[in-house]
Structures are given as C-alpha cells and as structure tokens.
C-alpha cells in the first residue's frame, strides 16, 4: 500500500458522505489489510466513489482512489495474467 498522509480523525469525510458511510473507518481498515468480507461489512462495496468525502478532508487523503484500488484488487484475487 502506498504511503498516504495521516488521517486525523476529524470526521469531515463522515459528515460529507451522501450515503452515510464511514470513510475514515474504511480507510483505516484498508491500511490494516482488511479482507473483502471485512471491507463489505463496513460499506466499502456500497461506496459510490463520488469523492465527496475527499472535498473536506484537511489531510488531503485520496480516499476514493484508495477505495477504488482496493475494490479492484478484490476483483483480481486469484487471477493470473
């Protein structure tokens, strides 16, 4: 996983999310290698990748990029090139 600025847990992303998800929790779970079942349980697969959570993030976290890359990785598990 690429290094990212540190989340300061200000909850701006949570307040901004139009789907009522917890982007801060999803971000931390990904950084701690959540598996697909864990990610689904915390809402990662329900995220619309609209980037609204990023708009107010004072740390400038690329949340939607991290979420999209993680979801893409789940889709590629077990596949060989």
Secondary structure, 3 states (H helix, E strand, C coil): CCCCCCCCCCCHHHHHCCCCCCHHHHHHHHHCCCCHHHHHHCCHHHCCCCCHHHHCCCCCCCHHHHHHHHHHHHHHCCCCC
